[in-house]
Amino acid sequence: MRVCLATNGTHGDVNPFLAIGRELRARGHEVCVLVHPYFKSDVDHAGLGFYPLAPEVDMDAIIKDPDLFRGPHGTKTVFRWIRTSMPAGIASFRAMLAERRPEVLVSHCLMLGGRELCAREGIPFINASLAPCTWVAKDDPTPLLQQRPGRIHAAVARVLTPPARGLAGLVTDRLFAPGLRGAGLTELRDIFFGSMRAGDLNLGLWSPHFRAPCADDPPGACITGFACYDGRPGVGPDPGLERFLDAGEPPIVFAMGSAAHHTAGRFYELAAGACARLGVRGLLLTGDPARAPRGLPPTVAACAYAPFSTLFPRASLTVHHGGVGSVAQALRAGRPMLVVPRAHDQFNNAAHAHRLGVGGVLRFTALSARRLVRSLDRLLSDAEIRRKAAELGGLVREEDGARAAAEQVEAFVRKE
């Protein structure tokens, strides 16, 4: 079977598709990934075929844009990116379908226009969503607009979500319809939210223990479990990191994901100071050695990158921005987490983690030395949070989201 996986965004958006692609390839299928050339080395390292998506777009500039993770400005930045890259993206999509016609296409939920292009070619279209908020379910215990933990915030968000979704749908239709129309496409209503539920099969690539199925999930919905993969080309074991980890108690691990570290501000400086005040060990994943604070305490180390899948289980707790990939790895590790959300789905993911009792939330805009120390101290001393995190971690580790997703793809194609 020839399968195309289409995705774009940051590594957090790409890696789950690489996980599924590797599983499909192991099952004997031919797999091609339609993605921006920025990720070609990752695709090659995963052993999958590559087809370039919108190579004219400057992905490096987008990922390093200081507004990408700045609250509402982040949403505007993403929308501007989608709108400006749409002509090149749709042209790439068409070229791929003509040159490497797949038997089925598995697409990131925000690859706008992909469903209609596949329908015109008679190619089955599978939609894959990475975070629960994309399905905008009425009975989701943590509704779309909930950006703070707690029942009151959930109740308010549940009331506000339907009208807000309607208004946002009108705004995004007006924003994206001209680009789709210019590309000769005709599905011009409910473009943004509709794309998240538009598959002939709709996969939710998160754990049902994180967010269970809801009554009004998309048609043909299947929640597979997290599809985790954090391979990185050219990155081997760091002997210095291993020595640090072996030299004492498990550290607090501070990470800002694959893109947010570019604009982390004082995050790493505050993290190092908090560890010193608490008298605990800490490890900073800075993305770039130059981003590590100077004069680190002797109990704190910094490195550019380490695979979350092997590092997080060796932590006492993890501190991260709440991207769904980081949440997945923290849950699998069975360690408490402190989520410091900044933009996009991160607030909703953080509220889900808090609802499950496996961590705390400290908004990035409220980050200070005092608040960080207080939040970390509470998590380190709360035996119930540690127990719940360990229990949920055991359940999540039993799942294999990539395998479940691959099985769903195979079963879907057989049925077709």
Residue pairs with C-beta under 8 A, 6 or more apart in sequence:
1 29
1 30
1 103
1 104
1 410
1 413
2 29
2 30
2 32
2 100
2 101
2 102
2 103
3 21
3 24
3 29
3 30
3 31
3 32
3 102
3 103
3 104
3 105
3 106
3 409
4 31
4 32
4 33
4 34
4 51
4 96
4 100
4 102
4 104
4 105
4 106
5 17
5 20
5 21
5 31
5 32
5 33
5 34
5 35
5 48
5 105
5 106
5 107
6 33
6 34
6 35
6 53
6 93
6 105
6 106
6 107
6 108
6 111
6 114
7 13
7 14
7 17
7 33
7 34
7 35
7 107
7 108
7 111
8 14
8 35
8 36
8 53
8 54
8 89
8 108
8 110
8 111
9 108
9 110
10 63
10 257
10 258
10 259
10 323
11 39
11 42
11 257
11 258
11 259
11 325
12 130
12 257
12 258
12 259
12 323
12 324
12 325
12 326
13 108
13 130
14 35
14 39
14 42
15 42
15 228
15 229
15 230
15 231
15 325
16 128
16 130
16 205
16 226
16 227
16 228
16 229
16 325
16 401
16 402
17 33
17 35
17 106
17 108
17 128
17 227
18 33
18 42
18 43
18 46
18 48
18 229
18 231
19 227
19 228
19 229
19 401
19 402
20 106
20 128
20 227
20 402
20 405
20 406
20 409
21 31
21 33
21 46
21 48
22 46
22 47
22 48
22 229
22 402
23 402
23 403
23 405
23 406
24 31
24 406
24 409
25 31
25 47
25 48
27 406
27 410
30 49
31 48
31 49
32 48
32 49
32 50
32 51
32 96
32 100
32 102
33 39
33 43
33 48
33 49
33 50
33 51
34 51
34 52
34 53
34 92
34 93
34 96
35 43
35 50
35 51
35 52
35 53
36 52
36 53
36 54
36 55
36 57
36 59
37 52
37 53
37 55
37 59
38 59
38 60
38 63
40 50
40 52
41 233
41 234
42 231
42 232
42 233
43 49
43 50
44 50
44 233
45 231
45 232
45 233
46 229
46 231
49 100
51 92
51 96
51 99
51 100
52 92
53 89
53 92
53 93
54 85
54 88
54 89
54 91
54 92
55 88
55 92
56 88
57 81
57 84
57 85
57 88
57 89
62 68
62 77
62 81
63 259
63 262
64 259
64 262
64 263
65 77
66 263
67 73
67 74
67 76
67 77
68 74
68 77
68 78
68 259
68 260
68 263
68 343
69 259
69 260
69 263
69 321
69 342
69 343
69 344
69 364
70 263
70 342
70 343
71 342
71 343
71 365
72 343
73 343
74 342
74 343
74 344
75 343
75 344
78 344
79 172
79 175
82 110
82 112
82 176
83 175
83 176
83 179
86 112
86 113
86 176
86 179
86 180
86 183
87 179
87 182
87 183
89 111
89 112
89 113
90 113
90 117
90 179
90 180
90 183
90 185
91 183
93 111
93 113
93 114
93 117
94 117
97 117
97 118
97 121
97 123
101 121
101 123
102 123
103 123
103 124
103 413
104 123
104 124
104 125
104 126
104 409
104 412
104 413
104 416
105 114
105 118
105 123
105 124
105 125
105 126
106 126
106 128
106 203
106 405
106 409
107 114
107 115
107 125
107 126
107 127
107 128
107 199
108 128
108 130
109 127
109 128
109 129
109 130
109 134
109 195
109 196
110 192
110 195
110 196
111 195
112 176
112 180
112 191
112 192
112 195
113 180
113 183
113 185
113 187
114 125
114 195
115 125
115 127
115 187
115 195
115 198
115 199
116 185
116 186
116 187
117 185
118 124
118 125
119 125
124 200
124 201
124 412
124 413
124 416
125 198
125 199
125 200
126 199
126 200
126 201
126 202
126 203
126 408
126 409
126 412
127 195
127 196
127 197
127 198
127 199
127 201
127 202
127 203
127 218
128 199
128 202
128 203
128 205
128 405
129 135
129 196
129 202
129 203
129 204
129 205
130 205
130 206
130 324
130 325
130 345
131 206
131 324
131 345
131 348
131 349
132 140
132 142
132 204
132 206
132 210
132 211
132 348
132 349
132 352
133 140
133 142
133 144
133 345
133 348
133 349
134 196
134 345
135 196
135 197
135 202
135 204
135 214
135 217
135 218
135 221
136 144
136 161
136 165
136 193
136 196
137 143
137 214
137 215
137 216
137 217
138 158
138 161
138 162
138 214
138 215
138 216
139 214
139 215
139 216
140 211
140 214
141 154
141 211
141 352
141 355
142 154
142 211
142 348
142 351
142 352
142 355
143 154
143 157
143 158
143 161
144 157
144 161
144 164
144 165
144 348
145 157
145 160
145 161
145 164
146 153
146 154
146 157
146 158
146 347
146 348
146 351
147 153
147 157
147 341
147 347
147 348
147 351
148 347
148 351
148 361
149 350
149 351
149 354
149 355
149 361
150 354
153 351
154 351
154 355
165 193
168 192
168 193
169 190
169 191
169 192
169 193
169 194
172 191
172 192
172 193
173 188
173 189
173 190
173 191
173 192
176 191
176 192
177 188
177 191
180 187
180 188
180 191
181 188
187 194
196 218
197 218
197 219
198 218
199 218
199 220
200 220
200 412
201 220
201 222
201 408
201 409
201 412
202 217
202 218
202 219
202 220
202 221
202 222
203 221
203 222
203 223
203 224
203 405
203 408
204 211
204 217
204 221
204 222
204 223
204 224
205 224
205 225
205 226
205 227
205 401
205 405
206 223
206 225
206 226
206 324
206 328
206 401
207 223
207 225
207 226
207 328
207 331
207 395
207 396
207 399
207 401
208 223
208 225
209 356
209 392
209 395
209 396
210 226
210 327
210 331
210 352
210 356
210 396
211 223
211 352
212 223
213 221
213 223
217 223
222 404
222 408
224 399
224 401
224 404
224 405
224 408
225 396
225 399
225 400
225 401
225 404
226 324
226 328
226 331
226 332
226 396
226 399
226 401
227 401
227 402
227 405
228 309
228 325
228 328
228 329
228 332
228 401
228 402
229 402
230 307
230 308
230 309
230 325
230 329
231 307
232 305
232 307
235 305
235 307
238 303
238 306
240 301
240 303
241 283
241 301
241 303
241 306
244 251
244 283
244 301
245 251
245 283
245 314
248 281
248 299
249 280
249 281
249 316
250 281
250 314
250 315
250 316
251 275
251 280
251 281
251 282
251 283
251 300
251 301
251 315
251 316
252 271
252 275
252 280
252 281
252 282
252 283
252 315
252 316
252 317
252 318
252 319
252 376
252 380
253 282
253 283
253 285
253 311
253 312
253 315
253 317
253 318
253 319
254 267
254 268
254 271
254 282
254 283
254 284
254 285
254 318
254 319
254 320
255 261
255 285
255 308
255 318
255 319
255 320
255 321
255 326
256 264
256 267
256 285
256 287
256 320
256 321
257 320
257 321
257 323
257 325
257 326
258 287
258 323
258 325
260 321
260 323
260 342
261 285
261 286
261 287
261 288
261 291
262 287
264 286
264 291
266 367
267 340
267 364
267 367
268 284
268 286
268 291
268 292
268 293
268 302
269 293
270 367
270 368
270 369
270 372
271 282
271 284
271 300
271 319
271 372
272 282
272 284
272 293
272 296
272 297
272 300
273 369
274 282
274 369
274 372
274 373
274 376
275 281
275 282
275 297
275 299
275 300
276 297
276 299
276 300
277 369
277 373
278 373
278 376
278 377
278 380
279 299
280 299
280 316
280 376
280 380
281 299
281 300
281 316
282 299
282 300
282 301
283 300
283 301
283 302
283 303
283 311
283 315
284 292
284 293
284 296
284 300
284 301
284 302
284 303
285 302
285 303
285 304
285 305
285 306
285 311
286 292
286 302
286 303
286 304
287 304
287 305
288 304
289 302
289 303
289 304
292 302
293 302
296 302
308 325
308 326
308 329
308 330
308 333
309 329
309 332
312 318
312 329
312 330
312 332
312 333
312 335
313 332
313 333
313 334
313 335
315 333
315 335
316 335
316 380
317 335
317 336
317 337
317 338
317 359
317 376
317 379
317 380
318 326
318 330
318 333
318 335
318 336
318 337
318 338
319 337
319 338
319 340
319 376
320 326
320 327
320 330
320 337
320 338
320 339
320 340
321 339
321 340
321 341
321 342
321 346
321 364
322 339
322 340
322 341
322 342
322 345
322 346
322 347
322 349
322 350
322 353
323 345
323 346
323 349
324 345
324 349
327 337
327 339
327 349
327 352
327 353
328 396
330 337
330 353
330 359
331 337
331 353
331 358
331 389
331 392
331 393
331 396
332 393
332 396
332 397
333 393
334 389
334 390
334 391
334 392
334 393
334 394
334 397
335 386
335 389
335 390
335 393
336 358
336 359
336 360
336 379
336 382
336 385
336 386
336 389
337 353
337 358
337 359
337 360
337 389
338 359
338 360
338 361
338 362
338 375
338 376
338 379
339 346
339 349
339 350
339 353
339 354
339 359
339 360
339 361
339 362
340 361
340 362
340 363
340 364
340 367
341 347
341 349
341 350
341 361
341 363
341 364
342 364
347 363
350 359
350 361
351 361
353 359
353 361
354 360
354 361
356 388
356 392
357 384
357 385
357 388
358 385
358 388
358 389
358 392
359 379
359 385
359 389
360 375
360 378
360 379
360 385
362 371
362 372
362 375
379 385
